Structure formats: C-alpha cells, structure tokens
Amino acid sequence: MKINYTNPISSMNPYKRPQNIQEDIKTKKSSRDQLEISTAAQDMQRVKEAEIERKKRIAELKEQVQNGTYKVDATLIAKKMLDVI
C-alpha cells in the first residue's frame, strides 16, 4: 500500500484544541457586558411613571368627592369650554 498524501491537520494534538477554546472563552468573559436602553423603551418607562402619578391624583380626587370636600372651579370649566369652541 502506497500513501501519497498525509493530512497535516490529523497530526495536531486533539487535546490542545479544547484547551485553546477554553482560553478564548476566558478572555471573552473578561470583557464586560453592556446594556443600552432604546429611546422607545425610555419613553415607555416615562409613560408608566406618568400613569402612576395619574392614579394617585385620581385616588385623591375620589377621596375628596367621597368626603364632600371637592370644589369645582366654575370659571376654569367655562374657560375650557370656550377654548374648545
């Protein structure tokens, strides 16, 4: 039997390759992860904050109505009605 070509890749140490991969993983782990929040996500967070404030205001108004301490400003309502027209 005559062999004309030997594969140089098969002559490499098969145990060295996994070791190289592990070293690559260690160097990649040393880099820090970063988190970037898109402007759309930031806007969504602001909307949630505004919603919480709105719920607090509604709870205050409900309490005032139940206690009978809620006062309606008639001039302010009239101005808003005229602005719409």
N, C-alpha and C positions, 0 to 999 in steps of 0.2 A: 504494500500500500504506500502510495506516494502522497505527501501533503505539500501542496504548493503555497498555501497562504495560511498564516496564523492570525488570528484575531487579536489585536493588541488590547482590546477592551477586556477580554476574558482574563488577561494576565494581571489585571488590577486586583488589589486586595478587596474582597467583597465586604470585609468588616470595616473598612475605612470610610466607605460611603455613608453609612448611617451616622458615623461619628461626625462627619462633615455637616450633615443635615442638622444634627443636634446643636452644633456650634453656630450654625446660621440662625436657628431658632432663638438661641440665647442672645445673639446680637440684635435680633429683631425685637425681642422682648424689652430690651433696654430702652428702646425708643418709647416716648410717652404717647398715649392716646389723646386725641383732641376731640372736642365736641363743638360743633358750630350750629347755632340755632338760626334757622332762616327767619327772615323778616315776617313771613306769614305766620310762623309759629309764635313769634314775639307779639304780633298783633292779636293772636288768639288768646294769649295769656292776659293781655290788657283787657280784652273783652270779658274774660272771666272775672277779673278784678272789678270792672265796672258793674258786672252783674251782681256781685256780692254786695257792693255799695247800694245798688238799686234795691235789693231785697231788704237791706237794713232800713232804708228810707221808707219802703212800703210797710214794714213792720211798725215803724214809728207812727206813720200816718194811721194805721189800723188801730193802734193803741189810743191815739188822740180821739179818733171817731168814737170808739167804744166808751171812753171816759167823758165824752162830751166837751172836750177842750179844743177841738179842731175849729178854727176860724177861717172862713172863706173871705178872701180879699176880692170884693166885687169889682173894684176899679181895675185890678190886674186881669180879671176874667174878661171884662169889657174891652180892654186894650188888645188882648189876644184874639178876641172875636173880630175886632175891626181889622187887625193885621191880616187875617185870613181872607177877608172880603176884598 
